[in-house]
Amino acid sequence: MTDRKRPEELRSHQWYGTEGQLRTWSHNARMRQLGYEAEEYRGRPVIAVLNTWSDINPCHVHLRERAEAVKRGVWQAGGFPLEFPVATVSETYQKPTPMLYRNLLAMETEELLRSYPIDAAVLLGGCDKSTPALLMGAASADVPSIFVPAGPMLPGHWRGETLGSGTDMWKYWDEHRAGNLTDCELRELQGGLARSPGHCMTMGTASTMTAAAEALGMTLPGASSIPAVDSGHERMAAASGRRAVELAWTGLKPSEILTREAFEDAVTTVLGLGGSTNAVIHIIAMAGRAGHKLTLDDFDRIARTVPVLANVRPGGQTYLMEDFYFAGGLPAFLSRITDLLHLDRPTVGGTLRKQLEGAVVHNDDVIRTRENPVAAEGGVAVLRGNLCPDGAVIKHISAEQHLLAHTGPAVVFDDYKTMQRTINDPSLNITADSVLVLRNAGPKGGPGMPEYGMLPIPDHLLKQGVRDMVRISDARMSGTSYGACVLHVAPESYVGGPLALVRTGDLITLDVGARTLQLDVDDEELERRRAEWAPPPARYERGYGALYNEQITQADTGCDFEFLARPGKVHDPYAG
């Protein structure tokens, strides 16, 4: 156990406690300007409450109140809380995609934690990109930190049916396009899909990433699955504030928690949950910030050892996150795969073994037994082949099984707008056997790698009853999406990856069992096409976008900025 610090050893002491220094005198004068007396903060741990709340982020709209609960807990434990507003990266509204801004929030988090008089931090987030961004920044700053997940929203309801946000949006939008749902019914469904604050209540990217944060050891036990509006969520927020004060006194840093073993356990957790493909990119990036090299091969290796036990949509067939919570939450889930985990590694609550003490599964259909899994192997497969030399991924448990070994002719779209405009063009002759290909939707080409990967099925096929097709792109897709969608093709087409060379009519073979994705065109022809290919113009000429385009890495290495991902120490500022 880390020794407890003395008050003069706190990081904030450099700002507030060094007597005889002009700067210290000034810092204390400004605290009086803020309305505080010295006895309220001097000698106490200063706890930063980083809040991603905003009026336009429905996933985080309750975090203004949760920040107050965190601060209550900090005061109770003898700390001094200071709330900091940080960027809100809203999956719902931000264009072209919040993935473009994940690294911006990570950079803001890192620099804020480093530059202010902070002894520990409570990180409030949950919507897809906010969780990895906050943890990436905290890992780089290496200031004691604890994460407070925003929590899933309540289940949706419509005409006696339970709805999952995202997943049922895609489903019923297609039914409307197929002529099976009227405009009025669709409008009525719109009002029942998202009933409360909180992130998506399916096992989409938000729930996957907050579960990963808990598995890493960066939250209190069970924190990731508490519904956003449950009173237990406020109690968890206050308890996290109290725990942050203890972290400040002990000095337990993210670098001590975010070990190689922790990241392997996070991968095991995500795969066993049947979680989002987006987690592959985020966990690789987070591990890189902590100084550990994770690869796609690590995901595929672990996937072959862990069964899918969470029967939660879209990977499962039935339940949503509130059901998962009442079934025992993540501790209960992890209690069924303890032989696959590193139980004695440190967490913000002690050790993973301690965090799982007393965990019990209350519903064996929500959290399955090892003898009755949702799937025998992890829910994401990594593909290799001449179309994706640096890899691609597919969430095969959410696809129609007959498509997992498929050969068909490509129908190629050069960008998403063109695809939207022409997908129903009869002259394309799209059949159920066609392979839809979208390019220029990757990290640079998107820009930002938008969630375009669940390409729409043409209306005429929907009306024939077709609900899944093989679709390939260098884009991502929502964790709430489903289907035989090959994603994250690397290198992306925008930088000249093989996807840029595909032409309509080329045969493409997908074989998930063999983990291959092959363009059935000979090497000589591909070299001829490569010689004719010219790079597209830059997406941005200035500003953050230009920095992004210059620094972004490819999907297989986490889409971090090169200058943020590289090793190297950054020293604390001199506060005198």
Secondary structure, DSSP 8 states (H G I E B T S, - for coil): ------GGGSTTHHHHT-TT-HHHHHHHHHHHHTT--HHHHTTS-EEEEEE---TT-TTTTTHHHHHHHHHHHHHHTT-EEEEEE-----TTT-SS-GGGGHHHHHHHHHHHHHHS--SEEEEEE-STTHHHHHHHHHHHHT--EEEEE--B---EEETTEEE-TTHHHHHHHHHHHTTSS-HHHHHHHHTTS--SSSB-SSSSHHHHHHHHHHHHT-S-TTGGGS-TTSHHHHHHHHHHHHHHHHHHHHT--HHHHS-HHHHHHHHHHHHHHT--THHHHHHHHHHHHTT----HHHHHHHHTT--B-B-BTTTSSSB-HHHHHHTTHHHHHHHTSGGGS-TTSEETTEEHHHHTTT---S-TTTB--TTS-SBSS-S-EEEEETTEEEEEEE-GGGS-GGGSEEEEEEEEESSHHHHHHHTT-GGG---TT-EEEE-S-STTTTTS--S--S----HHHHHTT----EEEESS---TT--SSEEE--SS-GGGT-GGGG--TT-EEEEETTTTEEEE-S-HHHHHHHHHH------S-SSHHHHHHHHHB--GGGTS-BHHHHS----------
